[in-house]
Amino acid sequence: MLVVMKREATREQIDAVVERIKEFGIEPVPLPGAERTAIGTFGTTSRAAAEAVESLPGVAEVVPVSRPFKLASREVIATDTVVRVGSAGIGAGQPLAVIAGPCAVESRDVTIETARAVRAAGGTALRGGAFKPRTSPYSFRGMGEQGLEILAEARAETGLPIVTEVLSPSDVDAVARVADCLQIGARNMQNYSLLDAVGEQTKPVLLKRGMSATIEELLLSAEYVLARGNRNVILCERGIRTFERYTRNTFDVNAIPLLKRLTHLPVLADPSHGTGKWYLVAPVALAAVAAGADGLIVEVHPSPDHALSDGFQSLTFEHLRALLSVVPEVARAVGRYDRVTAS
């Protein structure tokens, strides 16, 4: 249930409602708003609990929440959330964010060169995996903590905030010390221990949809992070696994407007993993913008043919510049923002 307080409700009345909810064995989560406070609840809510709370001073109404995901739902939070990655805001009508960079941090030179190119093209943030989950244990799996140091150097030189993946709860603190945003990859979308761990720190979390996950499962994974206290969650559609063999995944473009309807959280699109083909990245990226995505995350490399990870889906610097020159035109054509980033 969602307990909506009156505009004139006092702090004492709000605290009394919170304590009364706890008496029923239900977890209350205060949700301060611009005009009034609401209190979300987690756990099985009985009719007796709802009636007891509704009669308390300062309570305007008790609203049942039908979605299995609560804090991620528009039923609980109706207005769009803006998540800040570095100085850039993502979501709620902010300029379209473009997060770009190599799939993996494979060397200092490649990372710094790519960061400069991303900044020059007007990108919002630099992506790059210091720790990489790979299907084969013999594939390049990143440079680990040395990769984090290189990412920090790239940020110091270019001013771009860093988005990088974390694979295990034990690495969260180390990654959070460097990253401006922690990425949870598709393979870890339902790693609940990891979701709890990133929820207990304050850096934004970029949560990618699992390759076989439903929309509801994605939102319930976001709920794990939100319920731990971290309200800075960004969702990412990155394609799902289907019977199609000509693309790496099948990019689910209708997930974008559906997510925008169901949740207040920002939604990004990853056309690189969504297609697996560099020549499909730009058209699918433009489709995602037209569908309402708050931004894009794309893989870029100075020499994709020599990339140690996912070169076949990486854009060259020239391709990135070409894409970002067209994105604003598509956005304007569908009545969206008139610029790509705040830079």
Secondary structure, DSSP 8 states (H G I E B T S, - for coil): -EEEE-TT--HHHHHHHHHHHHHTT-EEEEEE-SS-EEEEEES---HHHHHHHHTSTTEEEEE---SS--TTBTTT--S---EEETTEEESTT---EEEEE-SB---HHHHHHHHHHHHHHT-SEEE-BSS---SSTTS----THHHHHHHHHHHHHH---EEEE--SGGGHHHHHHH-SEEEE-GGGTT-HHHHHHHHTS-S-EEEE--TT--HHHHHHHHHHHHHTT---EEEEE--B--S--SSSSB--TTHHHHHHHHBSS-EEE-HHHHHS-HHHHHHHHHHHHHHT-SEEEEEB-S-GGG-SS-GGG-B-HHHHHHHHHHHHHHHHHTT--S-S---
